[in-house]
Amino acid sequence: MIHSAVTRSSAAKKHALFVGAAIAVALGSASAAMAQTAEAGEPAGETTLGELVVTAQKRSERLQDVPVSVNVVSADTLADSHISGLEQLQQLAPSLTFNPSVNTRGQGLSVRGIGTLNFSDGVEPTVSVVLDGVVIGRSAGSFFDFNDVQRIEVLRGPQGMLFGKNAAAGVINIVTARPNLTQMEGDASISYASFNEVRAKGSVSVPIKSGELAARLSGFYNESDGIITNVFNGQKYNGLNSYGLRGKVVWSPSDTFDLYATVDYTSADQDCCVGTVRSILPTTRYFGPNGPTRASLFTGVDVGPYSREANFDGRTFNDQSTWGTSVEMTKDLGGFSLTSITAYRAFEVQDNNDSDGGPLALLNINSAHQKQNQFTQEIRISSPVGERLEYVAGLFYFDQEVSTTTDIKGNFGQVLPAGAYFGNFIDRAISTRNYAAFGQATFNVTDQLRLIGGLRYTNERLDARFKRILTAGAIGGVPGLGGPALNAPDLPAKDDDVSYKLGTQYKFDDNVMVYATYSRGYKGQAINLLNNLSAATVNSGQYVLSPETVRNYEIGLRSTPFERKVTFNLTFFHTEFEDFQAQTFDAATTSFALANAGKLRSRGGELETQYSPIRALQFSGNVAYADTRVQDFAPACYPGQTAALGCVGGRQEVTGSGLPNAPMWSYTVAARYNRELENAPFDLTADVSYSYRSSVFFTYGDPNAVQPSYGLLNLNLGLQSKDGRYEVTAFARNLLDKQFVSGIVPGFLDNNATGAGYTQTITQDAFRRIGVEARMHF
């Protein structure tokens, strides 16, 4: 432990020096470029950075005035970076981490190293995704294409005071483009890249009655070959196949009333999410001492880090439809603003994975059919801006239903009578009712000093049911992943909570602001609805997990020095979670478990900076440092862990360890340049970016489940018409072909007292992609 701490400390110092040097080099390069331009006698042009407007506090405000840690990603940045979903957003928002899974139901997000990765229908995410003011109740409902997005605000730290549910670690606030009331406008793009990737997007906004009524329609289509080849049948996996539409209407019959209605639909039918074999224990054998070894099943198949070959005989797919509608109405009441958002959202997903990952029917059936629907209603009032007391207050209602049926079937590599197997069918559901009243106020003591205070009262009730039966013909329940018959028709839980926020803010002038805040956040109780839920857990009442509570201390600086040529925003934070709702996996018993994980801590700093020495040139850098630790938590031992390595009674005490898949350092640096070509009908555009993430482990303590640090270099070179309407760009993502994995877990039944073989998750971003894109704006 001492050696580990010294190593992490040394690494932290090295990266602090590197980041500081990188920013210095960027600023120095920009200064040199500006000097060269001046020497050449070229006009410098307007170099003041534009203002960013955000809704991080439920009203439109200048980013530099907001006492919240926010990373804003614009539509142009998303397009230039070819980022199309939450899975890739971590390349632009360093504090964000995507946690993959074998299906969208288990995927999740982390902010500052903390997030929920969980298969239980009764556990909600810790990072909330909000789409046009509507909270999305389950992670699976938030993995859609960034179609017609205006901006994305990554709010770091607990945000439940104003954003409601599932925001204990942060919020991803997605804001899509509204219809234009006064003029027709549109965008279209199509690209082709490696892996036969085709992406097409388009949107058009039309004023139906100028100044009063307008409509907007957008859509997208994505397809690509898979990156994983199943040598069993030659099929490709982990590709793209999705499309979607979004329609919007804005009606403003007067200066005091505005109605904004949206409807959207997304379909994604994909052959995913396949892992590949990283290593195999030579001693692993199925069907007794004379059965085939696992190694023999993969003869001739590429086995190793970053393998792109699999060999399995079952079906693997994830087919999902997501849709929703919302109506937002805003009424101006003489300076006060009354807003109502009524929304309905739903998704349906069917998936299966060949869990054994090999060409034998050990566990070929592990399927689920899940439906989710939610209704939300929020009403809030905002006071006039500029008064001594400014506030936002409101009421929130959330009603959600989630139902899932699961089928699990296999022989688990055991010698059984002909045709015999283990099998379970599980039928479960959970309903959530959440009521809340909230308010946040700012008292302007002087023109420079502000005091901040907020309260949120939450009342929540959960009602769940769980029924597990043996599949007809099965000789028993599925070991570890299922169990004997169990019927628990009534699994209730209820709780209420008061969260709060206190802070102060001091504005030296329009260019410099500092703040300090303390927030106490909350995420409600959870219910254990894992496939292997036991009667003992139900009868003891331990099916209910305690709510998560979080305390966050934060200080920040927001500045735009040097005549607004530079943006320099710096935040330091210290976050403590109690009773974090954690899921762990025991490879020895192939079983998942849920537990409250004592305490988690994350502390560090974040930096966002931009520098534009001349209008044609802009540099940016986003840096995140998060030192995470867990306390009072003892998950299952990793394969091969001995008593000397800390395994006692099948558990390991991990107090003092960092969190899984939580990089200590992550950053993105970028530069963009536009060159006017006097004797040509077009101009030159170029941008380059580099995103870095330090090493992570995927399983507590396991030295075989580590992803070393890596960085991705991306490049765009384009030609743009003088009027900006047409553009053709050649792009390269991961130009240096830096390969990495997004997850490492023990292989199915491939472990013993000495260790394990492992499988890995690999995405398209782990390989070089080169392509060309055409865009049109009108």
C-alpha positions in Angstrom: 0.0 0.0 0.0 2.8 2.4 0.8 4.5 1.7 -2.5 1.2 2.2 -4.3 0.7 5.5 -2.6 4.2 6.7 -3.5 3.7 5.6 -7.1 0.4 7.4 -7.4 1.8 10.5 -5.8 4.8 10.5 -8.2 2.5 10.0 -11.2 0.3 12.9 -10.0 3.4 15.2 -9.8 4.6 14.1 -13.2 1.2 14.7 -14.8 0.8 18.1 -13.0 4.1 19.1 -14.5 3.1 17.8 -17.9 -0.3 19.5 -18.0 1.3 22.8 -16.8 3.9 22.5 -19.5 1.4 21.7 -22.2 -0.7 24.7 -21.3 2.4 26.9 -21.3 3.5 25.5 -24.7 -0.1 26.1 -26.1 -0.2 29.7 -24.8 3.4 30.3 -26.0 2.6 28.9 -29.4 -0.5 31.1 -29.6 1.6 34.1 -28.7 4.1 33.3 -31.3 1.4 32.9 -33.9 0.0 36.2 -33.0 3.4 37.9 -33.2 4.1 36.4 -36.6 0.7 37.7 -37.9 1.5 41.1 -36.6 4.9 41.1 -38.2 3.5 40.1 -41.5 1.2 43.1 -41.3 -2.0 41.1 -41.3 -4.9 42.4 -39.3 -5.4 40.6 -36.0 -9.2 40.9 -36.1 -11.5 40.6 -33.2 -10.0 38.2 -30.6 -12.5 38.5 -27.8 -13.9 35.1 -26.8 -17.6 34.7 -27.2 -19.9 34.4 -24.2 -21.4 31.0 -23.3 -24.9 30.9 -21.9 -25.9 27.9 -19.8 -29.0 26.8 -17.8 -27.1 25.1 -15.0 -29.2 26.9 -12.4 -32.5 26.5 -14.3 -32.3 30.0 -15.8 -30.2 31.4 -18.7 -27.0 32.8 -17.4 -23.5 33.7 -18.5 -21.3 30.7 -17.8 -18.7 32.9 -16.1 -21.3 34.1 -13.6 -22.4 30.6 -12.5 -21.1 29.2 -9.2 -21.2 25.6 -10.5 -18.5 23.4 -12.0 -19.7 23.1 -15.6 -18.0 21.8 -18.7 -19.8 23.0 -21.8 -19.6 21.2 -25.1 -21.0 23.1 -28.1 -22.7 21.7 -31.2 -19.7 22.7 -33.3 -17.3 20.9 -31.0 -19.4 17.7 -31.1 -19.5 17.9 -34.9 -15.8 18.6 -35.4 -14.9 15.8 -33.0 -17.3 13.3 -34.6 -18.8 12.6 -31.1 -22.3 11.1 -31.5 -23.2 9.7 -28.1 -22.6 9.6 -24.4 -20.3 6.7 -24.9 -17.7 9.0 -26.5 -18.4 12.2 -24.6 -15.6 11.5 -22.1 -13.1 12.4 -24.9 -14.4 16.0 -24.6 -15.4 16.1 -20.9 -12.4 14.8 -18.9 -14.3 14.4 -15.6 -16.8 12.0 -17.3 -16.3 8.3 -17.7 -18.4 5.8 -19.6 -18.8 2.3 -18.0 -19.6 -0.3 -20.6 -21.7 -3.5 -20.2 -23.0 -6.4 -22.3 -26.2 -4.4 -22.9 -27.5 -0.9 -22.5 -29.4 -1.8 -19.3 -26.1 -2.2 -17.5 -24.2 0.7 -18.9 -23.5 3.8 -16.9 -21.7 7.1 -16.4 -19.3 8.4 -13.7 -18.4 11.9 -12.8 -15.2 12.6 -10.8 -14.8 8.8 -10.7 -18.1 8.1 -9.1 -21.1 6.4 -10.9 -23.4 3.5 -10.9 -22.8 0.3 -13.0 -25.6 -2.1 -12.0 -27.8 -4.8 -13.5 -30.5 -4.5 -10.9 -33.7 -2.9 -12.1 -34.2 -1.5 -8.6 -31.1 0.7 -8.6 -31.1 4.1 -10.3 -28.0 5.8 -11.8 -25.9 8.2 -9.7 -25.3 10.5 -12.7 -28.5 12.0 -14.1 -29.1 12.6 -17.8 -31.5 15.5 -18.6 -32.9 16.0 -22.1 -34.5 19.4 -22.7 -35.4 19.8 -19.0 -36.7 16.2 -18.7 -34.9 13.8 -16.3 -34.3 10.3 -17.8 -35.1 7.7 -15.2 -32.9 4.8 -16.4 -29.4 4.7 -18.0 -30.6 2.7 -21.0 -33.0 5.5 -22.0 -30.2 8.0 -22.3 -27.9 6.2 -24.9 -29.1 7.9 -28.1 -27.5 9.8 -30.9 -26.6 13.5 -30.3 -29.1 14.5 -33.0 -29.6 18.3 -33.5 -28.0 19.1 -30.2 -27.3 22.8 -29.4 -25.0 22.1 -26.4 -24.2 19.7 -23.6 -23.6 20.9 -20.1 -21.6 18.5 -17.9 -22.4 19.6 -14.3 -20.0 18.1 -11.8 -20.8 17.3 -8.2 -24.3 16.8 -6.6 -27.0 18.8 -8.5 -30.2 17.4 -6.9 -31.1 20.8 -5.5 -32.4 21.9 -8.9 -32.3 18.9 -11.2 -34.0 16.3 -9.0 -33.5 12.6 -9.3 -30.3 10.6 -9.8 -28.0 13.6 -9.6 -25.9 12.7 -6.6 -22.6 12.7 -8.6 -23.5 15.1 -11.5 -25.8 15.9 -14.4 -25.5 15.6 -18.2 -27.8 18.4 -19.3 -28.5 18.0 -23.1 -30.1 20.9 -24.8 -31.3 20.5 -28.4 -31.8 23.2 -30.9 -35.2 25.1 -30.9 -37.1 26.2 -34.0 -36.3 29.6 -35.4 -39.4 31.8 -35.3 -38.1 34.4 -37.9 -36.2 32.6 -40.6 -35.8 29.2 -42.3 -32.6 27.4 -41.6 -31.1 23.9 -41.9 -28.1 21.7 -41.6 -27.2 18.4 -43.3 -24.1 16.2 -43.2 -23.0 12.8 -44.4 -19.8 11.0 -43.7 -18.0 7.8 -44.6 -15.2 6.3 -42.6 -13.3 3.1 -41.7 -15.3 0.0 -41.0 -17.7 1.2 -43.8 -19.1 3.6 -41.3 -21.9 5.9 -42.8 -23.4 8.6 -40.7 -26.1 11.0 -42.0 -27.8 13.9 -40.1 -30.1 16.6 -41.1 -32.4 19.3 -39.7 -34.6 22.0 -41.0 -36.5 24.8 -39.1 -39.4 26.6 -40.8 -41.3 29.6 -39.5 -45.0 28.9 -40.1 -46.1 32.3 -39.0 -43.2 34.6 -38.6 -42.4 35.6 -35.1 -45.2 33.4 -33.7 -45.2 29.8 -34.8 -42.3 27.6 -36.1 -41.5 24.0 -36.5 -38.2 22.0 -36.6 -37.6 18.5 -37.9 -34.4 16.5 -37.6 -33.2 13.0 -38.2 -30.1 10.8 -38.3 -29.0 7.4 -39.6 -25.9 5.4 -38.6 -24.5 2.2 -39.9 -21.1 0.4 -39.9 -19.5 -3.0 -40.0 -18.7 -4.6 -36.7 -15.1 -4.6 -35.4 -15.3 -8.1 -33.9 -15.4 -11.2 -36.2 -17.0 -14.3 -34.8 -14.9 -17.1 -36.4 -17.7 -19.5 -35.6 -19.9 -18.2 -38.3 -18.0 -15.2 -39.9 -20.5 -12.6 -38.6 -19.3 -9.1 -37.6 -20.3 -7.7 -34.2 -20.2 -4.3 -32.3 -21.1 -2.2 -35.3 -23.8 0.5 -35.8 -27.4 0.3 -37.0 -29.6 3.1 -35.7 -31.8 5.9 -36.8 -34.1 8.5 -35.2 -36.3 11.5 -35.7 -37.2 14.5 -33.6 -39.9 17.0 -34.2 -40.4 20.4 -32.4 -42.9 23.2 -32.4 -42.6 26.7 -30.8 -45.7 28.9 -30.4 -45.2 32.4 -29.1 -48.6 34.2 -29.5 -47.4 37.1 -27.3 -44.3 38.5 -25.7 -45.4 37.0 -22.4 -46.2 33.4 -23.3 -44.1 30.6 -25.0 -45.0 27.0 -25.7 -42.3 24.5 -26.8 -43.4 21.0 -27.7 -41.1 18.1 -28.7 -41.5 14.5 -29.8 -38.6 12.0 -30.6 -38.1 8.4 -31.6 -34.9 6.4 -31.8 -34.3 2.8 -33.0 -31.1 0.8 -32.5 -31.0 -2.8 -33.6 -27.4 -3.9 -33.1 -25.4 -7.1 -32.9 -23.5 -6.2 -29.7 -22.0 -6.2 -27.2 -19.4 -8.8 -27.7 -16.1 -9.1 -25.8 -13.0 -11.0 -26.9 -10.8 -13.3 -25.0 -7.7 -11.7 -23.5 -6.2 -14.8 -21.8 -7.1 -18.4 -21.0 -6.1 -20.7 -18.1 -4.5 -23.8 -19.6 -6.1 -25.9 -16.9 -9.7 -24.9 -17.5 -11.7 -27.9 -18.7 -15.5 -28.4 -19.2 -17.6 -31.6 -18.8 -15.4 -33.4 -16.4 -11.7 -34.5 -16.5 -12.0 -35.8 -20.1 -13.9 -32.9 -21.5 -12.4 -30.2 -23.8 -10.2 -27.5 -22.4 -11.1 -23.9 -22.9 -7.9 -23.4 -24.7 -8.8 -26.1 -27.3 -12.1 -24.3 -28.0 -10.1 -21.2 -29.2 -7.5 -23.0 -31.3 -6.8 -20.8 -34.3 -8.6 -17.8 -32.7 -6.6 -14.6 -31.9 -6.4 -14.5 -28.1 -4.7 -11.6 -26.4 -4.9 -7.9 -25.6 -7.0 -6.0 -28.2 -8.1 -9.2 -30.0 -10.8 -8.6 -32.6 -11.8 -12.3 -33.0 -14.4 -14.2 -31.0 -15.7 -17.8 -31.2 -19.2 -18.4 -29.8 -22.3 -20.3 -31.0 -25.1 -18.3 -29.3 -27.0 -15.2 -30.3 -25.8 -11.8 -29.1 -27.9 -8.7 -29.8 -29.3 -5.5 -28.3 -32.5 -4.2 -30.0 -33.9 -1.0 -28.5 -36.5 1.6 -29.2 -36.7 4.9 -27.3 -39.3 7.6 -27.6 -40.7 10.6 -25.7 -42.7 13.8 -25.8 -42.7 16.9 -23.7 -44.5 20.3 -23.5 -42.8 23.2 -21.9 -44.8 26.4 -21.3 -43.4 29.6 -20.0 -45.4 32.6 -18.8 -43.9 36.0 -18.1 -45.6 37.5 -15.0 -44.2 41.0 -14.9 -40.6 40.0 -14.5 -41.4 36.7 -12.8 -41.2 33.6 -15.0 -43.5 30.7 -14.5 -42.5 27.4 -16.3 -44.2 24.1 -16.6 -42.6 21.0 -18.2 -44.9 18.0 -18.7 -43.2 14.9 -20.2 -43.7 11.2 -21.0 -40.7 9.0 -22.0 -40.3 5.3 -22.6 -38.0 2.6 -24.0 -38.2 -1.1 -24.8 -35.2 -3.3 -25.1 -34.6 -6.9 -26.0 -31.2 -8.4 -25.7 -29.2 -11.6 -25.3 -25.6 -12.5 -24.8 -23.8 -15.8 -25.1 -22.3 -15.4 -21.6 -19.8 -18.3 -21.9 -18.3 -16.6 -24.9 -17.3 -20.0 -26.5 -18.6 -22.5 -29.0 -20.3 -24.7 -26.4 -23.8 -24.2 -25.0 -22.6 -23.5 -21.5 -24.7 -20.4 -21.0 -26.0 -19.4 -24.5 -29.3 -18.0 -23.2 -29.0 -14.9 -21.0 -31.8 -12.8 -22.4 -34.0 -10.0 -21.2 -37.0 -8.0 -22.3 -37.3 -4.7 -20.5 -39.9 -2.0 -20.7 -39.8 1.4 -19.0 -42.1 4.3 -19.0 -42.1 7.5 -17.0 -44.2 10.6 -16.5 -42.7 13.8 -15.1 -44.2 17.2 -14.2 -42.2 20.2 -13.0 -43.5 23.6 -12.2 -41.2 26.4 -11.2 -41.1 30.1 -10.8 -38.0 32.3 -11.3 -37.8 35.8 -9.9 -36.6 38.8 -11.9 -32.9 39.2 -12.4 -31.0 42.1 -10.8 -33.1 42.3 -7.6 -31.7 42.1 -4.2 -33.1 38.6 -3.8 -33.1 36.3 -6.8 -34.6 32.8 -6.6 -35.9 29.7 -8.4 -38.5 27.5 -6.7 -40.7 24.7 -7.8 -42.5 21.4 -7.4 -41.5 18.1 -9.1 -43.3 14.8 -9.7 -41.9 11.6 -11.1 -43.8 8.4 -11.8 -41.9 5.5 -13.4 -42.7 1.8 -14.2 -39.9 -0.7 -15.1 -40.7 -4.3 -15.9 -38.3 -7.0 -17.1 -38.5 -10.7 -17.9 -35.3 -12.7 -18.1 -34.5 -16.2 -19.4 -31.3 -17.9 -18.4 -30.4 -21.4 -19.6 -27.2 -23.5 -19.9 -25.4 -26.6 -18.7 -22.5 -24.7 -17.1 -20.0 -27.2 -18.5 -21.2 -29.9 -16.2 -21.8 -33.6 -17.0 -25.6 -33.8 -17.1 -28.0 -36.4 -18.6 -28.7 -35.9 -22.3 -30.8 -32.8 -22.9 -30.6 -31.7 -19.3 -29.8 -28.1 -18.3 -30.1 -25.4 -15.6 -32.7 -22.8 -16.3 -34.6 -19.9 -14.7 -37.3 -17.5 -15.8 -37.5 -14.3 -13.8 -40.4 -11.8 -14.0 -39.9 -8.6 -12.0 -41.1 -5.0 -11.9 -40.7 -1.9 -9.9 -42.6 1.4 -9.7 -41.3 4.7 -8.4 -43.2 7.7 -7.1 -41.2 10.7 -6.3 -42.5 14.1 -5.0 -40.2 17.0 -4.3 -40.3 20.7 -3.5 -37.2 22.8 -4.1 -35.8 26.3 -4.1 -32.5 28.1 -4.4 -32.0 31.7 -3.7 -29.2 34.3 -4.1 -29.0 37.3 -1.9 -27.1 40.2 -3.4 -25.5 41.7 -0.3 -23.7 44.2 -2.6 -23.0 44.5 -6.3 -20.1 42.2 -5.8 -20.9 39.9 -2.9 -23.7 37.2 -3.1 -24.9 34.6 -0.6 -26.4 31.3 -1.9 -28.8 29.0 -0.2 -31.1 26.1 -1.3 -33.4 23.4 0.0 -35.0 20.3 -1.5 -37.5 18.1 0.2 -37.9 14.6 -1.4 -40.5 11.9 -0.7 -40.1 8.7 -2.6 -41.9 5.3 -2.5 -40.8 2.1 -4.3 -43.0 -0.9 -4.9 -41.5 -4.0 -6.5 -42.3 -7.6 -7.2 -40.0 -10.5 -8.0 -40.9 -14.0 -9.2 -38.4 -16.7 -10.2 -39.3 -20.1 -11.5 -37.5 -23.1 -12.9 -37.7 -23.3 -16.7 -39.8 -26.2 -17.8 -37.5 -29.2 -18.1 -34.7 -27.7 -16.1 -33.1 -29.9 -13.5 -32.3 -26.9 -11.2 -31.8 -23.2 -10.9 -28.9 -21.5 -12.7 -25.8 -21.6 -10.4 -24.8 -18.1 -9.2 -26.9 -16.2 -11.7 -30.3 -17.7 -10.8 -31.6 -19.9 -8.1 -34.6 -21.9 -6.7 -38.1 -20.8 -7.2 -39.0 -17.6 -5.3 -42.2 -15.5 -5.3 -41.9 -12.1 -3.6 -45.1 -10.2 -4.7 -44.6 -7.2 -2.4 -41.2 -5.5 -1.9 -41.9 -2.0 -0.7 -39.6 0.8 0.4 -40.2 4.5 1.2 -38.1 7.3 2.5 -37.9 11.1 2.6 -35.0 13.5 2.7 -34.0 17.2 3.0 -31.0 18.3 0.9 -29.4 21.7 1.0 -26.8 24.0 -0.4 -24.9 26.9 1.1 -22.4 29.2 -0.6 -21.0 32.6 -1.3 -19.9 34.3 -4.5 -17.7 37.4 -5.0 -17.4 39.2 -8.3 -14.3 41.4 -8.6 -15.5 42.7 -11.9 -17.1 41.4 -15.1 -14.0 39.3 -15.8 -13.2 37.7 -12.4 -15.5 35.8 -10.0 -14.7 33.4 -7.2 -17.1 31.2 -5.2 -17.3 28.6 -2.4 -20.2 26.2 -1.9 -21.2 23.3 0.3 -23.8 20.8 -0.9 -25.5 17.9 0.7 -27.0 15.6 -2.0 -29.2 12.5 -2.0 -30.2 9.5 -4.0 -33.1 7.4 -2.8 -33.3 3.8 -1.6 -32.7 0.9 -3.9 -34.3 -2.6 -4.1 -32.2 -5.7 -4.9 -33.9 -7.3 -8.0 -30.8 -9.2 -9.2 -31.5 -12.6 -10.8 -30.0 -14.4 -7.8 -32.1 -12.7 -5.1 -32.5 -15.1 -2.3 -35.4 -15.9 0.1 -33.2 -15.1 3.1 -32.5 -11.6 1.7 -36.2 -11.0 1.2 -37.3 -12.4 4.5 -34.7 -10.4 6.4 -35.7 -7.1 4.7 -32.2 -6.7 3.4 -33.5 -6.4 -0.2 -33.6 -2.7 0.5 -30.4 -0.7 0.2 -29.9 2.5 2.2 -30.1 5.7 0.3 -26.9 7.4 -0.9 -25.9 10.7 0.7 -23.2 13.0 -0.5 -21.4 16.0 0.8 -19.5 18.2 -1.6 -17.1 21.1 -0.8 -16.2 23.2 -3.8 -14.3 26.5 -4.5 -13.9 28.0 -7.9 -12.4 30.8 -10.0 -14.1 32.0 -13.2 -12.0 34.5 -15.2 -11.6 36.1 -18.6 -8.3 38.0 -18.4 -6.2 39.8 -21.0 -9.1 41.7 -22.5 -11.2 38.5 -22.8 -8.6 36.8 -25.0 -8.3 34.1 -22.4 -10.8 32.0 -20.4 -9.4 30.5 -17.2 -11.7 28.6 -15.0 -10.4 26.6 -12.1 -12.3 24.4 -9.5 -11.2 22.4 -6.5 -13.6 19.9 -4.9 -13.8 17.4 -2.0 -16.7 14.9 -2.3 -17.8 12.3 0.3 -20.4 9.6 -0.4 -22.0 7.5 2.4 -23.8 4.2 1.7 -23.0 4.1 -2.0 -25.1 1.5 -3.8 -22.5 -0.8 -5.3 -22.6 -4.0 -7.4 -19.8 -6.5 -7.2 -19.1 -9.8 -9.1 -17.6 -13.0 -7.6 -15.9 -14.9 -10.5 -15.6 -18.0 -8.4 -19.4 -18.4 -8.0 -20.4 -16.5 -11.1 -22.7 -14.3 -9.0 -23.4 -10.6 -8.6 -24.1 -9.0 -5.2 -25.5 -5.6 -4.1 -24.4 -3.7 -1.0 -24.0 -0.3 0.4 -20.3 0.4 0.1 -19.6 2.4 3.3 -17.8 5.6 2.2 -16.4 6.9 -1.0 -14.3 10.0 -1.4 -13.2 11.9 -4.5 -11.1 15.1 -4.4 -9.2 17.0 -6.9 -9.4 19.9 -9.4 -10.6 20.9 -12.8 -9.4 23.4 -15.3 -11.0 24.8 -18.4 -9.1 27.3 -20.5 -9.3 28.9 -23.9 -7.0 31.3 -25.7 -7.7 33.1 -28.9 -4.8 35.4 -29.9 -6.4 36.1 -33.3 -9.8 35.5 -34.7 -8.5 32.6 -36.9 -6.8 30.7 -34.1 -8.0 29.2 -30.9 -6.5 27.0 -28.3 -8.4 25.1 -25.5 -7.5 22.8 -22.7 -9.7 20.9 -20.2 -8.0 19.1 -17.3 -9.4 16.9 -14.6 -7.7 15.4 -11.6 -9.7 13.1 -9.3 -8.1 11.1 -6.4 -10.7 8.6 -5.4 -10.8 6.3 -2.3 -13.2 3.8 -0.8 -13.7 3.0 2.9 -15.4 0.2 4.8 -16.0 -2.1 1.8 -15.1 -5.7 1.3 -16.0 -7.2 -2.1 -15.3 -10.7 -3.3 -11.6 -11.6 -3.8 -10.2 -11.4 -7.3 -9.2 -14.7 -8.9 -5.9 -16.1 -7.5 -5.9 -13.7 -4.6 -4.4 -15.4 -1.6 -4.5 -14.7 2.2 -1.1 -13.1 1.8 -2.6 -10.8 -0.8 -5.5 -9.9 1.5 -8.2 -12.5 0.8 -9.9 -13.6 4.0 -13.0 -15.8 3.9 -13.5 -15.1 0.2 -13.6 -11.3 0.8 -10.9 -8.6 0.4 -10.9 -5.4 2.5 -10.3 -2.6 0.0 -10.3 0.5 2.3 -7.9 3.0 0.9 -8.1 1.8 -2.7 -9.1 3.9 -5.6 -12.4 3.3 -7.4 -12.7 1.0 -10.5 -12.5 2.7 -13.9 -11.7 6.1 -12.3 -8.7 7.7 -13.9 -6.7 10.0 -11.7 -5.7 12.2 -14.6 -7.6 13.0 -17.8 -7.4 15.9 -20.1 -8.1 17.2 -23.6 -6.1 19.9 -25.4 -7.0 21.2 -28.8 -6.2 23.9 -31.4 -8.3 25.2 -34.3 -7.2 27.3 -37.2 -9.0 29.0 -40.1 -7.0 30.3 -43.0 -8.6 32.6 -45.5 -7.5 31.9 -49.1 -7.7 35.1 -51.1 -7.5 33.6 -54.6 -9.8 30.6 -54.0 -13.5 30.3 -53.5 -13.0 28.5 -50.2 -11.0 28.8 -47.0 -8.9 26.2 -45.1 -9.9 24.9 -41.7 -7.8 22.6 -39.5 -8.1 21.4 -35.9 -6.1 18.9 -33.8 -7.0 17.5 -30.4 -5.4 15.1 -28.0 -7.3 13.4 -25.1 -5.5 11.5 -22.4 -6.6 9.2 -19.6 -4.4 7.7 -16.9 -4.3 4.0 -16.0 -7.4 2.4 -14.3 -8.2 -1.0 -12.8 -11.6 -2.6 -13.5 -11.7 -5.0 -10.5 -10.5 -4.1 -7.0 -6.9 -5.2 -6.5 -6.7 -7.4 -9.6 -3.4 -6.8 -11.4 -4.7 -8.6 -14.5 -7.6 -6.2 -14.9 -5.7 -3.0 -15.6 -5.8 -0.6 -18.6 -2.6 1.4 -18.8 -2.7 5.1 -19.6 -3.4 6.1 -23.2 -4.0 9.1 -25.4 -5.9 9.7 -28.6 -4.8 12.1 -31.3 -7.5 13.4 -33.7 -7.1 15.6 -36.8 -9.5 17.4 -39.2 -8.5 19.2 -42.4 -11.2 20.9 -44.4 -12.3 23.3 -47.1 -15.1 25.7 -46.4 -16.9 28.0 -48.7 -16.5 31.8 -48.1 -20.1 32.1 -46.9 -19.8 29.1 -44.6 -22.6 27.2 -46.2 -20.6 24.3 -47.6 -17.7 22.3 -46.1 -15.8 19.1 -46.9 -13.5 17.7 -44.2 -11.1 14.8 -44.1 -10.8 13.5 -40.5 -8.8 11.0 -38.5 -9.9 9.7 -35.1 -7.3 8.0 -33.0 -4.7 8.8 -35.7 -1.9 7.0 -34.0 -4.0 3.8 -33.7 -3.6 3.7 -29.9 -5.4 0.6 -28.8 -7.1 0.3 -25.4 -9.9 -1.6 -23.7 -13.0 -0.3 -21.9 -13.4 -3.2 -19.5 -11.7 -6.4 -18.4 -13.5 -9.2 -16.5 -12.7 -12.9 -15.7 -13.8 -15.3 -18.4 -16.8 -17.5 -17.9 -15.9 -20.4 -15.5 -12.2 -19.8 -16.4 -10.8 -19.4 -12.9 -9.3 -21.4 -10.0 -7.3 -20.8 -6.9 -4.3 -19.7 -9.0 -6.0 -17.1 -11.2 -8.2 -16.7 -14.2 -8.5 -16.1 -17.9 -10.0 -12.8 -18.9 -12.3 -11.2 -21.5 -12.3 -7.6 -22.6 -14.5 -4.9 -24.1 -13.3 -3.0 -27.1 -15.0 -0.1 -29.0 -14.4 1.4 -32.4 -12.6 4.3 -30.7 -9.8 1.9 -29.9 -8.7 1.7 -33.6 -7.8 4.3 -36.2 -10.7 5.6 -38.2 -10.2 7.8 -41.3 -13.0 9.3 -43.2 -14.5 12.2 -45.1 -17.5 14.4 -44.3 -19.6 16.8 -46.3 -21.7 19.5 -44.5 -24.2 22.0 -45.7 -25.8 25.0 -43.8 -28.6 27.1 -45.1 
